[in-house]
């Protein structure tokens, strides 16, 4: 890898505080900045530079500030991700942002409780039986069961 101008490296490092590798590349390209090889930037090129110069990624920087992923917040609060998304849209994210050391959720006035569960199981239909591999017979006839192929064969008038 060629040497990157220190000003460009400093700008990449500064931009990574608020942008992903791809977004940094777009910003640098809009400003007309070129890489050490004289090429335009792409997300992959920024990632290679970031790793070569041991710069922390956007995600690592957020984690260092104590921010959590959606999955981690949902696990801490004992709810599903959809509940967190709904609370955020409704402006009720204070609890999710702060988290609770004891894992308990404090009751908040006006909080909408969201119950997350798997969708109810449905009874298998005839279409499911046809789609199962063991219901198919090998050879000509496609996906129709053998009984349907035989019935279709006998129903044709012979000329």
DSSP file (Angstrom, degrees, kcal/mol; ACC not computed):
  #  RESIDUE AA STRUCTURE BP1 BP2  ACC     N-H-->O    O-->H-N    N-H-->O    O-->H-N    TCO  KAPPA ALPHA  PHI   PSI    X-CA   Y-CA   Z-CA
    1    1 A X              0   0    0      0, 0.0     2,-0.1     0, 0.0     3,-0.1   0.000 360.0 360.0 360.0 140.3    0.0    0.0    0.0
    2    2 A X        -     0   0    0      1,-0.1     2,-0.2     0, 0.0    34,-0.2  -0.400 360.0 -87.1 -80.0 159.4    1.2    3.5   -0.8
    3    3 A X        -     0   0    0     33,-0.2     2,-0.4    -2,-0.1    -1,-0.1  -0.481  40.3-140.4 -69.4 131.7    1.7    6.2    1.8
    4    4 A X        -     0   0    0     -2,-0.2    31,-0.1     1,-0.1     5,-0.1  -0.768  28.0-101.9 -92.4 136.2   -1.5    8.2    2.4
    5    5 A X    >>  -     0   0    0     -2,-0.4     4,-2.2     1,-0.1     3,-0.6  -0.327  29.4-125.6 -55.5 136.7   -1.1   11.9    2.9
    6    6 A X  H 3> S+     0   0    0      1,-0.2     4,-2.5     2,-0.2     5,-0.2   0.827 109.6  56.4 -56.2 -34.1   -1.4   12.7    6.6
    7    7 A X  H 3> S+     0   0    0      2,-0.2     4,-2.0     1,-0.2    -1,-0.2   0.899 108.5  47.0 -65.9 -39.0   -4.1   15.2    6.0
    8    8 A X  H <> S+     0   0    0     -3,-0.6     4,-2.5     2,-0.2    -2,-0.2   0.912 112.3  49.8 -68.0 -42.4   -6.2   12.6    4.3
    9    9 A X  H  X S+     0   0    0     -4,-2.2     4,-2.5     1,-0.2    -2,-0.2   0.915 110.7  49.8 -61.5 -43.1   -5.6   10.0    7.0
   10   10 A X  H  X S+     0   0    0     -4,-2.5     4,-2.3     1,-0.2    -1,-0.2   0.884 110.8  50.3 -63.6 -38.4   -6.6   12.6    9.7
   11   11 A X  H  X S+     0   0    0     -4,-2.0     4,-2.8     2,-0.2    -2,-0.2   0.910 109.9  49.7 -67.6 -40.8   -9.8   13.4    7.7
   12   12 A X  H  X S+     0   0    0     -4,-2.5     4,-1.9     2,-0.2    -2,-0.2   0.942 112.2  48.6 -60.6 -46.6  -10.7    9.7    7.5
   13   13 A X  H  < S+     0   0    0     -4,-2.5     4,-0.4     1,-0.2    -2,-0.2   0.906 113.8  46.4 -60.1 -42.8  -10.1    9.3   11.2
   14   14 A X  H >< S+     0   0    0     -4,-2.3     3,-1.1     1,-0.2     4,-0.3   0.905 112.1  50.0 -66.7 -42.8  -12.2   12.3   12.0
   15   15 A X  H >X S+     0   0    0     -4,-2.8     3,-1.6     1,-0.2     4,-1.5   0.800  97.1  69.0 -68.8 -28.7  -15.1   11.3    9.6
   16   16 A X  T 3< S+     0   0    0     -4,-1.9    -1,-0.2     1,-0.3    -2,-0.2   0.678  84.4  72.9 -65.5 -15.2  -15.2    7.8   11.1
   17   17 A X  T <4 S+     0   0    0     -3,-1.1    -1,-0.3    -4,-0.4    -2,-0.2   0.825 118.6  13.7 -64.0 -30.2  -16.6    9.3   14.3
   18   18 A X  T <4 S+     0   0    0     -3,-1.6     2,-0.3    -4,-0.3    -2,-0.2   0.420 123.1  55.5-127.2  -1.6  -19.9    9.9   12.5
   19   19 A X  S  < S-     0   0    0     -4,-1.5    39,-0.1     2,-0.0    -1,-0.1  -0.943  70.2-118.4-138.5 155.6  -19.9    7.9    9.3
   20   20 A X     >  -     0   0    0     -2,-0.3     4,-2.5    38,-0.1     5,-0.2  -0.283  44.8 -95.1 -79.6 173.1  -19.4    4.4    8.1
   21   21 A X  H  > S+     0   0    0      1,-0.2     4,-2.2     2,-0.2     5,-0.1   0.919 126.5  48.0 -56.5 -45.9  -16.6    3.4    5.7
   22   22 A X  H  > S+     0   0    0      1,-0.2     4,-2.1     2,-0.2    -1,-0.2   0.889 111.4  49.3 -64.2 -40.4  -18.8    3.8    2.7
   23   23 A X  H  > S+     0   0    0      2,-0.2     4,-2.3     1,-0.2    -1,-0.2   0.888 109.6  52.1 -67.0 -38.6  -20.1    7.2    3.8
   24   24 A X  H  X S+     0   0    0     -4,-2.5     4,-2.7     1,-0.2    -2,-0.2   0.920 108.5  51.9 -61.2 -43.4  -16.5    8.4    4.4
   25   25 A X  H  X S+     0   0    0     -4,-2.2     4,-2.5     1,-0.2    16,-0.3   0.920 109.3  49.5 -59.6 -44.6  -15.6    7.2    0.9
   26   26 A X  H  X S+     0   0    0     -4,-2.1     4,-2.4     2,-0.2    -1,-0.2   0.915 111.5  48.7 -61.0 -43.8  -18.6    9.2   -0.6
   27   27 A X  H  X S+     0   0    0     -4,-2.3     4,-1.6     2,-0.2    -2,-0.2   0.929 112.1  48.2 -63.2 -45.5  -17.6   12.3    1.3
   28   28 A X  H  <>S+     0   0    0     -4,-2.7     5,-2.4     1,-0.2     4,-0.4   0.905 112.2  49.4 -63.2 -40.8  -13.9   12.1    0.2
   29   29 A X  H ><5S+     0   0    0     -4,-2.5     3,-1.1     1,-0.2    -1,-0.2   0.894 108.1  53.5 -65.7 -39.7  -15.0   11.6   -3.4
   30   30 A X  H 3<5S+     0   0    0     -4,-2.4    -1,-0.2     1,-0.3    -2,-0.2   0.844 109.9  48.7 -62.6 -32.3  -17.3   14.6   -3.3
   31   31 A X  T 3<5S-     0   0    0     -4,-1.6    -1,-0.3    -5,-0.2    -2,-0.2   0.513 116.5-116.8 -85.3  -4.9  -14.4   16.7   -2.0
   32   32 A X  T < 5 +     0   0    0     -3,-1.1     2,-0.3    -4,-0.4    -3,-0.2   0.666  59.2 155.5  80.4  16.0  -12.1   15.4   -4.8
   33   33 A X      < -     0   0    0     -5,-2.4     8,-0.4    -6,-0.2     2,-0.3  -0.583  26.7-154.7 -78.3 138.2   -9.7   13.7   -2.4
   34   34 A X        -     0   0    0     -2,-0.3     6,-0.2     6,-0.1   -26,-0.1  -0.792  15.2-110.5-113.2 156.9   -7.7   10.8   -4.0
   35   35 A X    >   -     0   0    0      4,-3.2     3,-1.7    -2,-0.3    -1,-0.1  -0.084  44.5 -88.7 -73.3 179.6   -6.1    7.7   -2.4
   36   36 A X  T 3  S+     0   0    0      1,-0.3   -33,-0.2   -34,-0.2    -1,-0.1   0.720 131.3  51.1 -63.6 -21.7   -2.4    7.2   -2.1
   37   37 A X  T 3  S-     0   0    0    -35,-0.1    -1,-0.3     2,-0.1     3,-0.1   0.352 122.8-105.6 -95.7   4.5   -2.5    5.4   -5.5
   38   38 A X  S <  S+     0   0    0     -3,-1.7     2,-0.2     1,-0.3    -2,-0.1   0.681  79.2 127.4  82.1  18.8   -4.4    8.4   -7.1
   39   39 A X        -     0   0    0      1,-0.1    -4,-3.2     0, 0.0    -1,-0.3  -0.652  64.6 -97.4-106.6 163.5   -7.7    6.6   -7.2
   40   40 A X        -     0   0    0     -2,-0.2     2,-0.2    -6,-0.2    -6,-0.1  -0.350  46.7-105.9 -69.9 158.2  -11.2    7.4   -6.0
   41   41 A X        +     0   0    0     -8,-0.4     2,-0.3   -16,-0.3    -1,-0.1  -0.582  35.0 179.9 -88.7 150.4  -12.3    6.0   -2.7
   42   42 A X     >  -     0   0    0     -2,-0.2     4,-2.4     1,-0.0     5,-0.2  -0.892  45.5-100.2-134.9 167.3  -14.7    3.2   -2.1
   43   43 A X  H  > S+     0   0    0     -2,-0.3     4,-2.2     1,-0.2     5,-0.1   0.885 123.8  51.3 -57.2 -39.8  -16.0    1.6    1.1
   44   44 A X  H  > S+     0   0    0      2,-0.2     4,-2.5     1,-0.2    -1,-0.2   0.903 108.8  50.3 -65.4 -41.0  -13.5   -1.3    0.7
   45   45 A X  H  > S+     0   0    0      2,-0.2     4,-2.4     1,-0.2    -2,-0.2   0.905 110.8  49.2 -64.9 -41.1  -10.6    1.1    0.2
   46   46 A X  H  X S+     0   0    0     -4,-2.4     4,-3.0     2,-0.2    -1,-0.2   0.911 110.7  51.2 -63.7 -40.8  -11.5    3.0    3.3
   47   47 A X  H  X S+     0   0    0     -4,-2.2     4,-2.5    -5,-0.2    -2,-0.2   0.918 110.0  48.9 -62.2 -43.5  -11.7   -0.2    5.2
   48   48 A X  H  X S+     0   0    0     -4,-2.5     4,-2.6     2,-0.2    -2,-0.2   0.925 114.2  45.8 -61.7 -45.0   -8.3   -1.4    4.0
   49   49 A X  H  X S+     0   0    0     -4,-2.4     4,-2.4     2,-0.2    -2,-0.2   0.921 111.3  52.8 -62.9 -44.1   -6.8    2.0    5.0
   50   50 A X  H  <>S+     0   0    0     -4,-3.0     5,-3.1     1,-0.2    -2,-0.2   0.913 113.7  42.6 -59.3 -43.8   -8.5    1.9    8.4
   51   51 A X  H ><5S+     0   0    0     -4,-2.5     3,-0.9     3,-0.2    -1,-0.2   0.904 112.7  52.5 -70.4 -40.4   -7.1   -1.5    9.1
   52   52 A X  H 3<5S+     0   0    0     -4,-2.6    -2,-0.2     1,-0.3    -1,-0.2   0.874 117.6  37.6 -63.4 -37.4   -3.6   -0.7    7.8
   53   53 A X  T 3<5S-     0   0    0     -4,-2.4    -1,-0.3    -5,-0.2    -2,-0.2   0.302 112.4-120.1 -97.7   8.5   -3.4    2.4   10.0
   54   54 A X  T < 5 +     0   0    0     -3,-0.9     2,-0.3     1,-0.2    -3,-0.2   0.873  52.7 163.1  55.1  44.5   -5.2    0.7   12.9
   55   55 A X      < -     0   0    0     -5,-3.1    -1,-0.2    -6,-0.2     2,-0.2  -0.720  41.2-111.4 -88.4 142.9   -8.1    3.2   13.0
   56   56 A X        -     0   0    0     -2,-0.3    -1,-0.1     1,-0.1    -5,-0.0  -0.480  31.2-118.3 -75.2 145.2  -11.2    2.1   14.9
   57   57 A X     >  -     0   0    0     -2,-0.2     4,-2.1     1,-0.1     5,-0.2  -0.220  27.8-103.6 -73.8 169.4  -14.4    1.4   12.9
   58   58 A X  H  > S+     0   0    0      1,-0.2     4,-2.3     2,-0.2     5,-0.2   0.919 123.4  50.9 -59.1 -44.5  -17.6    3.3   13.4
   59   59 A X  H  > S+     0   0    0      1,-0.2     4,-2.6     2,-0.2    -1,-0.2   0.911 109.4  49.6 -62.4 -43.2  -19.1    0.4   15.3
   60   60 A X  H  > S+     0   0    0      1,-0.2     4,-2.1     2,-0.2    -1,-0.2   0.875 110.4  51.4 -63.7 -36.9  -16.0    0.2   17.6
   61   61 A X  H  X S+     0   0    0     -4,-2.1     4,-1.1     2,-0.2    -1,-0.2   0.900 111.1  47.1 -67.8 -40.3  -16.2    3.9   18.3
   62   62 A X  H  <>S+     0   0    0     -4,-2.3     5,-2.1     1,-0.2     3,-0.4   0.912 111.5  51.0 -65.9 -42.0  -19.9    3.7   19.2
   63   63 A X  H ><5S+     0   0    0     -4,-2.6     3,-1.6     1,-0.2    -2,-0.2   0.884 105.6  55.9 -63.5 -38.0  -19.3    0.7   21.4
   64   64 A X  H 3<5S+     0   0    0     -4,-2.1    -1,-0.2     1,-0.3    -2,-0.2   0.794 103.5  55.5 -63.7 -27.9  -16.5    2.6   23.2
   65   65 A X  T 3<5S-     0   0    0     -4,-1.1    -1,-0.3    -3,-0.4    -2,-0.2   0.468 125.3-105.6 -83.0  -1.3  -19.1    5.4   23.9
   66   66 A X  T < 5 +     0   0    0     -3,-1.6    -3,-0.2     1,-0.3     2,-0.2   0.562  69.6 147.4  92.7   9.0  -21.3    2.7   25.6
   67   67 A X      < -     0   0    0     -5,-2.1    -1,-0.3     1,-0.0     2,-0.3  -0.524  32.2-149.8 -81.0 149.0  -23.9    2.4   22.9
   68   68 A X        -     0   0    0     -2,-0.2     2,-0.1     1,-0.1    -1,-0.0  -0.752  15.0-109.0-115.6 159.9  -25.5   -1.0   22.3
   69   69 A X     >  -     0   0    0     -2,-0.3     4,-2.3     1,-0.1     5,-0.2  -0.373  37.0-105.1 -78.5 166.8  -27.0   -2.8   19.3
   70   70 A X  H  > S+     0   0    0      1,-0.2     4,-2.4     2,-0.2     5,-0.2   0.902 122.4  51.9 -59.2 -42.7  -30.7   -3.4   19.0
   71   71 A X  H  > S+     0   0    0      1,-0.2     4,-2.3     2,-0.2    -1,-0.2   0.902 109.9  48.9 -61.3 -42.0  -30.3   -7.0   19.9
   72   72 A X  H  > S+     0   0    0      2,-0.2     4,-2.2     1,-0.2    -2,-0.2   0.894 111.5  48.7 -67.4 -40.0  -28.3   -6.2   23.0
   73   73 A X  H  X S+     0   0    0     -4,-2.3     4,-2.1     2,-0.2    -2,-0.2   0.934 112.3  48.5 -64.4 -45.6  -30.9   -3.6   24.2
   74   74 A X  H  X>S+     0   0    0     -4,-2.4     5,-2.0     1,-0.2     4,-1.1   0.901 111.8  49.5 -62.1 -41.0  -33.8   -6.1   23.6
   75   75 A X  H  <5S+     0   0    0     -4,-2.3     3,-0.3     1,-0.2    -1,-0.2   0.905 110.2  50.6 -65.3 -41.4  -31.9   -8.8   25.5
   76   76 A X  H  <5S+     0   0    0     -4,-2.2    -1,-0.2     1,-0.2    -2,-0.2   0.886 116.8  40.1 -62.9 -39.0  -31.2   -6.5   28.5
   77   77 A X  H  <5S-     0   0    0     -4,-2.1    -1,-0.2    -5,-0.2    -2,-0.2   0.561 108.0-123.6 -90.2  -7.9  -34.8   -5.4   28.8
   78   78 A X  T  <5S+     0   0    0     -4,-1.1     2,-0.3     1,-0.3    -3,-0.2   0.833  73.3 108.7  71.8  31.7  -36.2   -8.9   28.1
   79   79 A X  S   <S-     0   0    0     -5,-2.0    -1,-0.3    -6,-0.2    -2,-0.1  -0.791  71.5 -94.5-129.1 174.1  -38.4   -7.8   25.1
   80   80 A X    >>  -     0   0    0     -2,-0.3     4,-1.3    34,-0.2     3,-0.6  -0.423  36.9-106.7 -86.7 167.6  -38.2   -8.3   21.4
   81   81 A X  H 3> S+     0   0    0      1,-0.2     4,-2.4     2,-0.2     5,-0.2   0.840 117.2  62.1 -62.5 -34.0  -36.6   -5.9   18.9
   82   82 A X  H 3> S+     0   0    0      1,-0.2     4,-2.5     2,-0.2    -1,-0.2   0.861 100.1  54.1 -62.6 -34.7  -40.0   -4.8   17.6
   83   83 A X  H <> S+     0   0    0     -3,-0.6     4,-2.8     2,-0.2    -1,-0.2   0.923 108.5  48.5 -64.2 -43.2  -40.9   -3.5   21.1
   84   84 A X  H  X S+     0   0    0     -4,-1.3     4,-2.3     1,-0.2    -2,-0.2   0.923 111.8  49.6 -62.8 -43.6  -37.7   -1.4   21.2
   85   85 A X  H  X S+     0   0    0     -4,-2.4     4,-2.2     2,-0.2    -2,-0.2   0.914 112.4  47.6 -61.5 -43.2  -38.4    0.0   17.7
   86   86 A X  H  X S+     0   0    0     -4,-2.5     4,-1.9     1,-0.2    -2,-0.2   0.928 111.6  49.8 -64.4 -45.4  -42.0    0.9   18.7
   87   87 A X  H  <>S+     0   0    0     -4,-2.8     5,-3.7     1,-0.2     4,-0.2   0.889 110.0  51.5 -62.0 -38.1  -40.9    2.6   21.9
   88   88 A X  H ><5S+     0   0    0     -4,-2.3     3,-1.5     1,-0.2     5,-0.2   0.932 108.9  49.7 -65.1 -44.1  -38.3    4.6   20.0
   89   89 A X  H 3<5S+     0   0    0     -4,-2.2    -1,-0.2     1,-0.3    -2,-0.2   0.851 112.5  48.8 -61.7 -32.6  -40.9    5.8   17.5
   90   90 A X  T 3<5S-     0   0    0     -4,-1.9    -1,-0.3    -5,-0.2    -2,-0.2   0.387 118.4-111.7 -88.9   4.0  -43.1    6.8   20.4
   91   91 A X  T < 5S+     0   0    0     -3,-1.5     3,-0.3    -4,-0.2    -3,-0.2   0.754  83.8 121.3  75.0  23.7  -40.3    8.6   22.1
   92   92 A X      < +     0   0    0     -5,-3.7     4,-0.3    -6,-0.2     3,-0.3  -0.226  29.8 112.4-111.3  42.7  -40.1    6.1   25.0
   93   93 A X     >  +     0   0    0     -5,-0.2     4,-3.0    -6,-0.2     5,-0.3   0.456  41.2  98.6 -96.3   0.2  -36.5    5.1   24.6
   94   94 A X  H  > S+     0   0    0     -3,-0.3     4,-2.4     1,-0.2     5,-0.2   0.920  87.9  45.7 -54.2 -46.1  -35.1    6.6   27.8
   95   95 A X  H  > S+     0   0    0     -3,-0.3     4,-3.0     1,-0.2    -1,-0.2   0.900 113.6  49.1 -65.0 -40.7  -35.3    3.2   29.5
   96   96 A X  H  4 S+     0   0    0     -4,-0.3    -1,-0.2     1,-0.2    -2,-0.2   0.882 112.6  48.1 -67.3 -37.1  -33.8    1.4   26.6
   97   97 A X  H  < S+     0   0    0     -4,-3.0    -2,-0.2     1,-0.2    -1,-0.2   0.891 119.0  38.6 -69.5 -38.7  -31.0    3.9   26.3
   98   98 A X  H  < S-     0   0    0     -4,-2.4    -2,-0.2    -5,-0.3    -3,-0.2   0.867  92.8-164.6 -81.3 -36.9  -30.2    3.8   30.0
   99   99 A X     <  -     0   0    0     -4,-3.0     2,-0.4    -5,-0.2    -2,-0.1   0.061  20.2-101.5  69.5 169.1  -30.7    0.1   30.6
  100  100 A X    >   -     0   0    0      1,-0.1     3,-1.0    -4,-0.1    -1,-0.1  -0.997  11.2-148.0-133.0 130.6  -31.1   -1.4   34.1
  101  101 A X  T 3  S+     0   0    0     -2,-0.4    -1,-0.1     1,-0.3    -2,-0.0   0.859 101.3  48.7 -64.6 -36.0  -28.3   -3.2   35.9
  102  102 A X  T 3  S-     0   0    0      2,-0.1    -1,-0.3     1,-0.1     3,-0.1   0.496 108.9-121.6 -86.6  -1.7  -30.8   -5.6   37.7
  103  103 A X  S <  S+     0   0    0     -3,-1.0     2,-0.2     1,-0.3    -2,-0.1   0.425  70.0 129.2  80.0  -3.2  -32.6   -6.5   34.5
  104  104 A X        -     0   0    0      1,-0.0     2,-0.6   -26,-0.0    -1,-0.3  -0.575  54.6-134.9 -85.1 149.2  -35.9   -5.2   35.8
  105  105 A X        -     0   0    0     -2,-0.2     2,-0.3    -3,-0.1   -28,-0.0  -0.908  16.6-135.9-104.1 126.3  -38.0   -2.8   33.8
  106  106 A X        -     0   0    0     -2,-0.6     2,-0.3     1,-0.1   -11,-0.1  -0.581  26.1-110.6 -77.8 140.4  -39.5    0.1   35.7
  107  107 A X        -     0   0    0     -2,-0.3     2,-0.4     1,-0.0    -1,-0.1  -0.541  35.3-164.4 -71.1 132.4  -43.2    0.8   35.0
  108  108 A X    >   -     0   0    0     -2,-0.3     3,-1.9    -3,-0.0     2,-0.1  -0.963  25.1-109.1-119.9 136.6  -43.5    4.1   33.1
  109  109 A X  T 3  S+     0   0    0     -2,-0.4     3,-0.1     1,-0.3     0, 0.0  -0.391 103.8  14.9 -62.4 135.9  -46.8    6.0   32.8
  110  110 A X  T 3  S+     0   0    0      1,-0.3    -1,-0.3    -2,-0.1     2,-0.2   0.468  87.4 149.1  82.6   1.0  -48.1    5.8   29.3
  111  111 A X    <   -     0   0    0     -3,-1.9     2,-0.6     1,-0.1    -1,-0.3  -0.497  42.5-138.3 -71.7 133.9  -45.8    3.0   28.2
  112  112 A X        -     0   0    0     -2,-0.2     2,-0.4    -3,-0.1    -1,-0.1  -0.830  15.4-139.7 -92.7 121.9  -47.3    0.7   25.6
  113  113 A X        -     0   0    0     -2,-0.6     2,-0.5     2,-0.0     0, 0.0  -0.664  14.8-161.1 -82.6 134.3  -46.5   -2.9   26.3
  114  114 A X        -     0   0    0     -2,-0.4     2,-0.6   -34,-0.1   -34,-0.2  -0.971   5.2-152.7-117.8 124.7  -45.7   -5.0   23.3
  115  115 A X        -     0   0    0     -2,-0.5     2,-0.6   -36,-0.1   -36,-0.1  -0.872  11.9-162.2 -98.8 121.1  -45.9   -8.7   23.4
  116  116 A X        +     0   0    0     -2,-0.6     2,-0.3   -36,-0.0    -2,-0.0  -0.893  24.3 145.4-106.6 125.9  -43.6  -10.4   21.0
  117  117 A X        -     0   0    0     -2,-0.6     3,-0.1     3,-0.0     2,-0.1  -0.966  52.0 -83.8-151.2 165.6  -44.2  -14.0   20.2
  118  118 A X        -     0   0    0     -2,-0.3     3,-0.1     1,-0.1     0, 0.0  -0.397  57.9 -94.3 -69.1 149.9  -43.8  -16.3   17.2
  119  119 A X        -     0   0    0      1,-0.1    -1,-0.1    -2,-0.1     3,-0.1  -0.332  53.4 -89.4 -63.4 149.6  -46.7  -16.3   14.8
  120  120 A X        -     0   0    0      1,-0.1     2,-0.2    -3,-0.1    -1,-0.1  -0.296  45.3-108.9 -62.3 143.0  -49.4  -18.9   15.5
  121  121 A X        -     0   0    0     -3,-0.1     2,-0.3     1,-0.0    -1,-0.1  -0.480  32.9-143.5 -71.5 140.7  -48.7  -22.2   13.8
  122  122 A X        -     0   0    0     -2,-0.2     2,-0.2    -3,-0.1     3,-0.1  -0.754  21.5-101.7-105.6 155.0  -51.1  -23.0   10.9
  123  123 A X        -     0   0    0     -2,-0.3    -1,-0.0     1,-0.1     2,-0.0  -0.487  46.4-100.9 -71.1 141.2  -52.5  -26.4   10.0
  124  124 A X        -     0   0    0     -2,-0.2     2,-0.2     1,-0.1    -1,-0.1  -0.364  40.4-150.3 -63.8 141.5  -50.8  -28.0    7.0
  125  125 A X     >  -     0   0    0     -3,-0.1     4,-1.3     1,-0.1     3,-0.4  -0.515  30.2 -99.6-105.0 175.7  -52.7  -27.7    3.8
  126  126 A X  H  > S+     0   0    0      1,-0.2     4,-1.7     2,-0.2     5,-0.2   0.843 122.9  59.8 -63.6 -33.4  -52.9  -30.0    0.8
  127  127 A X  H  > S+     0   0    0      1,-0.2     4,-1.8     2,-0.2    -1,-0.2   0.856 100.9  55.0 -63.8 -34.6  -50.4  -27.6   -1.0
  128  128 A X  H  > S+     0   0    0     -3,-0.4     4,-1.2     1,-0.2    -1,-0.2   0.888 104.9  53.2 -64.3 -38.6  -47.9  -28.4    1.8
  129  129 A X  H  < S+     0   0    0     -4,-1.3     3,-0.3     1,-0.2     6,-0.2   0.895 109.8  47.5 -63.6 -40.2  -48.2  -32.1    1.1
  130  130 A X  H  < S+     0   0    0     -4,-1.7    -1,-0.2     1,-0.2    -2,-0.2   0.857 110.2  53.2 -68.7 -34.6  -47.5  -31.6   -2.6
  131  131 A X  H  < S+     0   0    0     -4,-1.8    -1,-0.2    -5,-0.2    -2,-0.2   0.692  84.7 100.7 -77.7 -18.6  -44.5  -29.4   -1.8
  132  132 A X  S >< S-     0   0    0     -4,-1.2     3,-1.3    -3,-0.3     4,-0.5  -0.466  75.6-132.9 -69.0 137.4  -42.8  -31.9    0.5
  133  133 A X  G >  S+     0   0    0      1,-0.3     3,-1.3     2,-0.2    -1,-0.1   0.857 104.5  57.6 -59.4 -36.9  -40.0  -33.8   -1.2
  134  134 A X  G 3  S+     0   0    0      1,-0.3    -1,-0.3     3,-0.0    -4,-0.1   0.715 100.8  58.2 -69.8 -16.9  -41.2  -37.1    0.1
  135  135 A X  G <  S+     0   0    0     -3,-1.3    11,-0.3    -6,-0.2    -1,-0.3   0.595  93.5  86.0 -84.1 -10.9  -44.6  -36.6   -1.6
  136  136 A X  S <  S-     0   0    0     -3,-1.3     2,-0.4    -4,-0.5     9,-0.1  -0.611  70.1-143.8 -89.5 148.2  -42.9  -36.2   -5.0
  137  137 A X        -     0   0    0      7,-0.5    -2,-0.1     5,-0.3     7,-0.0  -0.885  23.3-111.7-109.5 146.9  -42.1  -39.1   -7.2
  138  138 A X  S    S+     0   0    0     -2,-0.4     2,-0.2     3,-0.0    -1,-0.0  -0.238  75.5  31.0 -71.2 162.8  -38.9  -39.2   -9.3
  139  139 A X  S    S-     0   0    0      2,-0.0     3,-0.5     0, 0.0    -2,-0.1  -0.479 104.9  -5.3  94.3-162.1  -39.0  -39.1  -13.0
  140  140 A X  S    S+     0   0    0      1,-0.2    -3,-0.0    -2,-0.2     0, 0.0  -0.312 100.1  71.5 -68.6 151.6  -41.3  -37.4  -15.4
  141  141 A X  S >  S-     0   0    0      8,-0.0     3,-1.5    -2,-0.0    -1,-0.2   0.317  81.3-135.2 123.3  -5.8  -44.4  -35.7  -14.0
  142  142 A X  T 3   -     0   0    0     -3,-0.5    -5,-0.3     1,-0.2     0, 0.0  -0.327  68.2 -21.8  65.0-135.2  -42.8  -32.7  -12.3
  143  143 A X  T 3  S+     0   0    0     -7,-0.1    -1,-0.2    -2,-0.1     2,-0.2   0.395 103.5 112.0 -94.9   1.6  -44.1  -31.9   -8.8
  144  144 A X  S <  S-     0   0    0     -3,-1.5    -7,-0.5     1,-0.1     5,-0.0  -0.546  73.7-110.6 -78.5 141.3  -47.4  -33.7   -9.0
  145  145 A X     >  -     0   0    0     -2,-0.2     4,-1.9    -9,-0.1     3,-0.5  -0.250  32.2-106.0 -62.9 159.1  -47.8  -36.8   -6.9
  146  146 A X  H  > S+     0   0    0    -11,-0.3     4,-2.5     1,-0.2     5,-0.2   0.854 118.5  57.5 -57.1 -38.8  -48.0  -40.1   -8.7
  147  147 A X  H  > S+     0   0    0      1,-0.2     4,-2.2     2,-0.2    -1,-0.2   0.897 107.3  47.6 -62.9 -40.0  -51.8  -40.5   -8.1
  148  148 A X  H  > S+     0   0    0     -3,-0.5     4,-2.4     2,-0.2    -1,-0.2   0.891 111.6  50.3 -68.3 -38.7  -52.4  -37.1   -9.9
  149  149 A X  H  X S+     0   0    0     -4,-1.9     4,-2.0     2,-0.2    -2,-0.2   0.917 111.6  48.0 -64.8 -41.9  -50.2  -38.1  -12.8
  150  150 A X  H  X S+     0   0    0     -4,-2.5     4,-2.2     2,-0.2    -2,-0.2   0.914 111.9  49.6 -64.4 -42.7  -51.9  -41.4  -13.2
  151  151 A X  H  X S+     0   0    0     -4,-2.2     4,-1.5     1,-0.2    -1,-0.2   0.905 111.6  48.6 -63.4 -42.1  -55.3  -39.8  -13.1
  152  152 A X  H  X S+     0   0    0     -4,-2.4     4,-0.6     1,-0.2    -1,-0.2   0.857 110.7  52.0 -65.9 -34.8  -54.3  -37.2  -15.7
  153  153 A X  H >< S+     0   0    0     -4,-2.0     3,-0.6     1,-0.2    -2,-0.2   0.893 112.2  44.2 -69.7 -40.6  -52.9  -40.0  -17.9
  154  154 A X  H 3< S+     0   0    0     -4,-2.2    -1,-0.2     1,-0.2    -2,-0.2   0.731 106.4  61.8 -77.4 -21.5  -56.2  -42.0  -17.8
  155  155 A X  H 3< S+     0   0    0     -4,-1.5     2,-0.3    -5,-0.2    -1,-0.2   0.656  82.6  97.3 -80.4 -14.0  -58.4  -38.9  -18.3
  156  156 A X  S << S-     0   0    0     -4,-0.6     2,-0.3    -3,-0.6    -3,-0.0  -0.567  77.4-125.1 -77.6 132.5  -56.9  -38.2  -21.8
  157  157 A X        -     0   0    0     -2,-0.3     2,-0.4     1,-0.0    -2,-0.1  -0.576  23.4-129.3 -74.2 138.8  -58.8  -39.4  -24.7
  158  158 A X              0   0    0     -2,-0.3    -1,-0.0     1,-0.1     0, 0.0  -0.710 360.0 360.0 -89.1 136.9  -56.8  -41.6  -27.0
  159  159 A X              0   0    0     -2,-0.4    -1,-0.1     0, 0.0    -2,-0.0   0.401 360.0 360.0-105.4 360.0  -56.9  -40.6  -30.7
